[in-house]
Amino acid sequence: MGLEPTSDIFTVGDVAAYLKLPISTVYRLAERREIPGHKVGRQWRFQRTVIDEWLRRLSETRTKTILVADDDDDVREVLAEALEGPARRVLKARNGVEAVQWATSAPVDLVVLDLVMPEMDGVESFRRIHAVRPDLPVIIITGHAESDLMPKVLEIGPFTVLQKPLDLQKFRKVIDLILGA
């Protein structure tokens, strides 16, 4: 464990050890074409020099931080996993109070905010975040688009709204558009 590969051609396990990432993350990055590799039959192969160049370019790119706020643990984890990537950091909040704390105190580039949450709903969370960081992009996700909360959110400022259940591929595209990825 922790041994660096000795060949110039890496397997998924070699890349995972080389980058100090879980094997499942390397598979996910390869399948999404976010890490340079080639599929040979059913196996992924990577060249050390190409991985090194990819890492160099990534290090020049500022990491984008995305805050995901949803009171449903499963939804929060699925969204966070969908947003994982080499130049992305995902923060997770269980409610609106945590979302406001993160968004107003950390270098967050985008907030994904559930509309209906306990303690502090998405409307009040968005209001408080917008008051401190009016240029911070916010995506409101909701299974309650017809809710009486929507008109209240519209009064606060610009945002993007996505309907639950989310199409994760479309969700990633919207995130990429907003972040300029």
C-alpha distance (Angstrom), angle and dihedral (degrees) to the residues before:
residue distance angle dihedral
M1 . . .
G2 3.79 . .
L3 3.82 93.3 .
E4 3.78 114.8 142.2
P5 3.82 115.4 -124.6
T6 3.82 114.9 -104.5
S7 3.84 98.4 -154.2
D8 3.81 128.0 78.6
I9 3.82 88.9 -129.8
F10 3.80 114.5 70.7
T11 3.79 132.1 -158.5
V12 3.80 121.2 -150.3
G13 3.81 89.0 -93.3
D14 3.80 91.2 50.4
V15 3.82 92.2 50.6
A16 3.81 90.6 46.9
A17 3.81 90.5 53.0
Y18 3.82 92.6 42.6
L19 3.83 93.4 50.2
K20 3.82 94.8 33.8
L21 3.81 91.4 -124.4
P22 3.80 131.5 134.2
I23 3.81 112.7 -93.8
S24 3.84 89.4 -122.0
T25 3.82 90.1 58.8
V26 3.81 91.9 51.4
Y27 3.82 90.0 50.3
R28 3.81 90.7 49.3
L29 3.82 92.5 48.3
A30 3.81 91.2 47.8
E31 3.81 93.8 48.4
R32 3.82 89.9 50.0
R33 3.82 90.0 46.8
E34 3.81 90.1 -122.1
I35 3.79 92.7 127.5
P36 3.82 120.6 48.5
G37 3.79 110.6 -108.7
H38 3.78 143.7 123.9
K39 3.76 130.1 -126.3
V40 3.78 112.5 -130.1
G41 3.77 105.9 -170.4
R42 3.79 102.7 -47.2
Q43 3.81 95.2 -26.9
W44 3.79 129.1 88.5
R45 3.80 119.4 -131.9
F46 3.80 127.5 -169.2
Q47 3.80 132.8 -170.8
R48 3.78 116.3 -130.0
T49 3.85 93.6 -138.6
V50 3.82 91.6 50.7
I51 3.82 91.5 48.0
D52 3.82 90.0 48.5
E53 3.83 91.3 51.1
W54 3.82 90.8 46.5
L55 3.83 89.6 51.9
R56 3.80 91.1 48.7
R57 3.82 91.2 52.7
L58 3.80 90.9 46.0
S59 3.78 91.7 52.1
E60 3.80 88.4 56.5
T61 3.79 90.7 53.0
R62 3.78 117.3 80.3
T63 3.78 112.8 -120.4
K64 3.80 113.6 -113.2
T65 3.79 116.5 -135.9
I66 3.80 118.4 -146.8
L67 3.79 122.9 -170.6
V68 3.82 116.3 -151.1
A69 3.81 114.3 -164.2
D70 3.79 118.3 -174.4
D71 3.79 130.4 136.0
D72 3.83 92.0 -143.7
D73 3.83 106.7 87.5
D74 3.81 93.5 -154.0
V75 3.81 94.4 49.0
R76 3.81 91.5 46.1
E77 3.82 91.6 51.3
V78 3.83 94.3 46.2
L79 3.82 91.4 49.7
A80 3.80 92.5 46.0
E81 3.80 91.2 49.5
A82 3.82 91.0 48.1
L83 3.81 89.4 54.3
E84 3.81 97.5 46.8
G85 3.74 115.1 118.8
P86 3.77 143.0 141.4
A87 3.80 95.7 -90.9
R88 3.79 95.7 35.5
R89 3.76 134.5 88.5
V90 3.81 117.2 -165.7
L91 3.79 121.5 -154.8
K92 3.80 119.5 -167.3
A93 3.79 129.2 -147.8
R94 3.81 124.5 -172.3
N95 3.80 95.3 -155.7
G96 3.78 145.1 2.7
V97 3.80 94.2 -85.6
E98 3.81 91.5 58.1
A99 3.81 90.3 43.4
V100 3.80 92.2 56.0
Q101 3.81 91.4 46.7
W102 3.83 92.8 51.8
A103 3.81 96.6 40.5
T104 3.79 94.3 49.6
S105 3.81 98.4 41.5
A106 3.82 106.7 33.3
P107 3.82 130.1 61.1
V108 3.82 93.6 -100.8
D109 3.83 118.3 171.8
L110 3.82 98.5 -171.7
V111 3.81 137.7 11.5
V112 3.80 124.4 -148.5
L113 3.79 103.8 -163.4
D114 3.80 130.1 -173.6
L115 3.80 111.8 -137.2
V116 3.81 98.6 -143.6
M117 3.82 114.6 49.6
P118 3.81 135.2 140.7
E119 3.82 123.4 -106.7
M120 3.81 93.1 19.8
D121 3.79 122.2 14.5
G122 3.79 125.1 -139.8
V123 3.81 92.1 -97.8
E124 3.80 94.9 59.3
S125 3.81 91.7 38.7
F126 3.81 90.7 52.5
R127 3.83 90.8 46.0
R128 3.82 92.1 53.7
I129 3.82 94.4 42.7
H130 3.81 91.9 47.0
A131 3.82 91.3 50.0
V132 3.81 91.1 58.2
R133 3.83 100.5 30.3
P134 3.84 108.5 23.3
D135 3.83 93.4 169.3
L136 3.81 95.2 52.1
P137 3.83 109.3 114.0
V138 3.80 113.9 -122.7
I139 3.79 129.5 -166.2
I140 3.79 114.3 -162.9
I141 3.78 113.8 -154.4
T142 3.76 119.1 -165.3
G143 3.74 144.9 162.4
H144 3.82 86.2 -159.4
A145 3.81 104.2 65.4
E146 3.81 90.0 150.3
S147 3.81 91.0 53.4
D148 3.79 120.6 126.8
L149 3.83 85.2 -121.3
M150 3.83 93.0 73.1
P151 3.84 96.3 72.1
K152 3.81 88.6 49.7
V153 3.81 91.2 53.6
L154 3.81 91.1 49.0
E155 3.81 89.6 60.1
I156 3.82 92.6 59.3
G157 3.78 104.4 59.4
P158 3.78 145.9 -74.6
F159 3.78 120.4 -35.5
T160 3.80 141.4 147.4
V161 3.79 120.0 -113.0
L162 3.79 126.0 -153.4
Q163 3.79 125.0 -174.3
K164 3.81 121.7 -127.1
P165 2.94 130.9 -97.1
L166 3.79 86.9 57.9
D167 3.78 126.4 -145.3
L168 3.82 96.4 -132.7
Q169 3.80 94.2 -153.3
K170 3.81 91.3 53.7
F171 3.82 89.2 43.1
R172 3.84 90.9 55.6
K173 3.82 90.9 48.1
V174 3.81 91.4 52.5
I175 3.81 90.2 48.7
D176 3.82 91.2 49.3
L177 3.81 91.1 49.6
I178 3.79 93.1 50.5
L179 3.81 93.9 45.2
G180 3.79 93.6 42.1
A181 3.80 91.7 -122.2
